[in-house]
Amino acid sequence: SNKIKQWILFSIIFLVSFLNIYLGSTTISFNTITPPPTITIVVQLGGEMGNHLSRIAFGYALKWILRDDYHIPSSRIILRHQDNSKWSKTQQSMQRCFPNLRKLDFSKGNTNEFDQRWKQQEGLLGKNNSASLLHYPQGTFCDDAHCIHSHMKELLAVLRRTNKSSWTMPKNATITLPFIFAGQCPQAIGYINDRYNERFRALFQLDPSCCSTATSSQDDDLVLHVRSFQHEMPKQGKRLHYQELSPTQLATQISSLYNEKNNDEFKNQSVAVVGRFDDFVQPYVDALRQEGFTKARLVPSSLMDGEETFCFLQENPSETMGVSISTFALWAAYLGKARTARLYSIHTEKTKGMQNIHGKDWQPLYSYNFTKQRLKEKIKWEFY
């Protein structure tokens, strides 16, 4: 009798499963599964190369964290591009220069199907809960493991609080639920590199065709990247405190650094200065020469586009330097071959005596206290 009951129950379960498949739908119950079996990670792209690297890296970091720490092995990534003219050129350069990104569809999150799934998720979770599935809301400061995992646990809790008993999608769906948004969180770049830098170096391996054949940084003792915030975005840069040292200030700091290392030979150091706007970058070369760096040189932007400049920074085996708020310089430091990568922030009158939201003294922007010895020795956070 018990065997008969068990057989009947098994038959009912089998019949329900068969009908679900036959009718063209897949049902996943989140009330009985903890944690959810799959999560789609939607990477909201924005900006140019440096920002794209940050956002894609953060999406992959969430995928790996879900797998490594929460045992959700099959999370997938889709990309959603920004709505301006820059995105097409940036997409082309990203897929041209990073072969491992060529398999990604940069428009998958800009389809009618995605919009339908978004509405479906809002219906299942409620609009407020669905909107909260942005891992880093605008303005959130989160730069360590405790904060990141607190957010992740909140996300998983939201997914389990649905009033519906199941998520149903058409059989031919190419975007599955639930999904979470991976927004930009530059404060977390240090943590995710401390944990996954080797994976990022493999993921973002450069295609040699994106490196300039006209010039090389192999023989330079230092490659200095000038971001030119004040030239490119004078009003926005000032409002957002995107600041760089002036040519004279930076040349003085570099002179001081090299004086400490080798008082007799520092003037023989070869310094290559790169940047997007030659007219803005040339004064840095002039200031370095006035400090005694007679081998300081401008690498004209006519010889290298943005992708080739990134490669130029990455390929230098000695030392690179740039402002830490530039994600372009930041990722060149993390992915590059340099023995030392100096990333500086400016300690202004406004920041002196202030503390960040964690009650700690202000540190260079996007800095991190690494646990990996290689990154500890390579990345130098400096406050000027």
N, C-alpha and C positions, 0 to 999 in steps of 0.2 A: 504493500500500500504506500509506504514512504517512497519507494523507488518509483512508483507510478506518479506520485505527486511531483517528485523531482523531475521526472521525464516531461510531464505536462508543463512545468515552469520553464524548463529548458526550451521546449518547443515554442512557447509564447515569446520568449526573449529572441529566439532565432527568427521567428516570423516578423516581429517588430523591426529587427535589424534589416531583414531582407526587404521589407516594404519601404524603409527609409532610403535604401540604396536604389530600389526600383523607381521610387517617386522622384529621385533626383535631388536629394538633400542629405546633408550631413549634420548630425546633432551632437553637440558636446555639452554635457552637464557640468556646470561649474559649482553646483551646490554639493556635489559628491566627490569632486576632485580637488585636492589641495596639494600643491598650487596648480594653476591652470596648465594644461599640457603643452600649449603653444602660445606664443605671443608674437604679433607682427610689430616690428619697430619701424616707425615712420620717421625718417631723418628729414627735417625741414632745412633745406639748403639756403644759403645766403652768402652774399659777399663774393670775394674772388678766391684765389687758390688757398691762401692761408686759412680763411674761414671755412672753406669747403673741407679742407683736411681736418679741421677741428670738429666739425659737425659729423662727418663720416666716421672719424675715429671714435667719437663719443657713442655713436650708434653701435659700432662693433664692440666697444667696451661693454655696453649694456647687454649685448647678445652673449658675450663671454661670461659676464657676471651672472646672468640668468642660468647659463649652463653650469658654470663652475660652483656657484654658491647656492643656487635654488633648484638645481637638477631639472631645468627645463631645456632639453637638448635641441629642440627643433625650431627655435625662434628664427624668424627671417627678417631681412631688412628690405624696405622699399624707400625710394628717394622721392622727395617732393620739392621741385625747384621753385625759386622765387619768381615773382612776376615783374621782371624788368629785362632790359635788353642785354644786361651783362651775363645772364645765366647761360645763354647759348654758347658764347665764346669760352666761358669758364668750363662748361661741360666738355667741350671739345678738347681743351688743353688738359683737363683732368684725365680723360680717357686716352688721349694720345701719349701722355707722359707716365701714367701709372697703369701698366698692363692689367693688373689685378682688378681694376675698376671697370674694365671694358665690358664685363658681363652684367654690370648693373644698369638698369633702366632708369635714367635720370628724370623720367616723366611719369613713372608708375603711379605716383601719388597725385597726379594732376588729371586723372581720368574720371569719367562719369561713374565708373564702378567704385572708385574710391569715395566719391561723394555719397553714393548710395550706402556704402558700408558705414560711413561716418554717421549718417542719419539712422541707420539700423542700430549702431552702438549707442547713440543718444537715446533711442527708444527703449533699449534694454537697461541701460544704466541710469537714465535720467540725464538731462542736459548738463547740470552742474557736475555730476560725477564724471561724465564723459570728458568735459572740458578740463577736469583736474588731472587727466592722464597725460599731462605734459610734465616730463620728469623734472624739468627745471623751469618753473615760471619766471617771467621777466623780473629781474632784480634779485633773484635768489642767489645768495652767496653760499656755495657748497664746495669744499675743497678737500675733504678727507673721507676715509672709508666709513666712519660712523654716520656722517650726514648722507652719503650716497645710499647706504643700506637702509637708513630710516625712510628715505624717499621710496626706495624699492618696496619695502614692506607695506607702506601706505598704498602704493599702486596695486599690489596683489590683494590687499584688503578690499579696495574699491571693486576689483573684479569679482570678488566673492560675495559682494553685498547686493548683487542684482536680484530684483524681485522675480525675474523670470527663471524658469527651471532649466532653460536650455538656450543655446545659440544655434540658429539654423541658417545655413547658407546654401545657395544653389549648387548643384553638383559641379557645374563648370566654373565656379568662383576661382579667380586668380588672386584675390586679396581676402584673407581670412580674418576673422575676429577672434579675440579682441586685439586691438592695436594700441600702442602707446606712442607718444611723440617724444623724439629725442631733440630737444632744442639745443641751442648753443650754450655751453657752460665752460668758458675758458678757464674758470678757476679750477676745474677738475682735470685740466690737461696734465698737471704734475702727477696727480694720483694715478691716473690711468696709464701714464708712461712708466711710473715706478713699478706698476704691476705688469704691464703688457708691452713694454718698449720693444722687445725682440719681435713680437708679433706685428707691431706697427711697422718696424723696419722691413719686414718681409712683405706686408700688405702694400706698403707705399714704395716699393722698389722702383727706381726711376728707369725709364727706357733711355738708353744711351743717345737716341736720336734727339732727345730734348736738351742735350748738352751742347754748348757752343763749340764749334771747331775753330773759331777765330781767336779765342783767348782761353787761357787756363789759369787756375789759381794754385796749381801744384807747387810753385816755387815761392809763393807769398808767405811771409811770416804771420800776417794778419789780414783777414778780409773784413772790412767794416761795411755794414749795411745801413744806409740812411733811408728811413721810411718816408720822410717829407710830408708828415701830417699837415704842417702849417701851410705848405704850398698846395696840397691837393684838396684839403677841406678846412680852410682857415676858421670859419665860424663853428662848424660842427666839432672840429678838433679841439678848439678852445673850450666849448661847452662840455665836452666829454673828458677833458683833461688829458687828451692825447698829446703828450709833450716829449720833445727830444732836446738834448743839450745843443746849444749853439755850436758852430764850428770851433770857436776859440775854447769854449768850455770842454768840449770833447777831446780836442787835441791836447789840452793840458792834462786831462785825466789819463789819456793813453801814454803821454810822455812820462807821467808819474809811475804808471804801471811798469813800463819798460826800464825806467831808471832803477827801480827796485830789483828787477830781475838781472840786469846786466848793465852796470853803469858805464862801462867802456864801449860796448858794442851796440847800444840801443839805437843809435842814429843810423846804423847800417840795416836796420830792419826794413823789409819791403812790405808796404801797406797798400793793398788794393781797396779802393772805395767804390761801392756799387750802389745804385739807386735808380729810381724811375725817371727822375728829372735832372738832367745834366747841369742845368743852370743853378739848381738848388744844391746839388752835390759838390760842385767844383769848389765852393768856399771851404769845405771840409778838407779837401786836398791841399788848398793853399795854407790853411791853418796848420796842418801837420808839417808841411815843409818849413813854415816859420818856426816850428818847435824843433827843427833839426832832422826831421824824417825826409831826407833828400830823395828817397826812393818811393815816396808816396805817389800814387798814380790814380787817375780816374779811369775806370773801365766804362767807356761810352755806352749809353743805352742803345746806340745804333748797332753795336756789336752783339747785343744780347736782348732777347725779349724777356718777359717775366719768368717763363719756364726755365730759360737758360741761366738767368740770374739765380734762381733757386738751386739749380745744379751746381753753379759756380760756388755758392756758399757750401753746399753739401760736400763737394769734392775736396775742399781744402783740408789737408791733413794736420795743419798746425793749430791755428786759432781763428775764431770768428767772433764778431761782436755786433750787437744790435740792441734796439730798445725792446724791453720785454713785453710791452703791450702790443707789439706787432706779431700777429700769429704767423706771418711769413717768416720772420727771423726766428720765432719760437720753434716752429717745426723743422726749419733747417738745422737748428741746434740739436733737436732730439733725434733726427734721422741721419744727420751728417757724419762725416768721418773725422771731424776736427778733434784733436786731443783736448782742447779747451774751448768752451763756448761761453762767452761772457754776455749776460743779458742784464741790462741796467734799467732802473727806474729813477725818476727825479724826485727827490725829497724836497717838496716845496714848503713855503711858509704855512700853507694851509694844512699840510699833513703833520707838521712838527707838533709833538705833544699830543697827537690824537691817537685813538685806538680803533681797531676794526671792530666789527660787530661781535666777534668772539672775545673781546676784551684784551686781545693781544696787541702788542705794538705793531704799527704798520710795517709791512715787509714789502720788498719789491713786488710789483704786480705779477700775478700768476706764478710766484715762486712756490717751491715745495721742499720739504725736508725729506730727501730721498732715503730709502732703506737699501737700495741697490748701490753697491760700492762703485760700479762703473759710472753711474749717473752722478753720484756724489763727487767724484773726482773730475768729471767732465764739465758739468753745468755750474757756472759761477754766477750767483745772483748778486748784483751790486746796486747800491743805493748812492746816488750822487746828489 
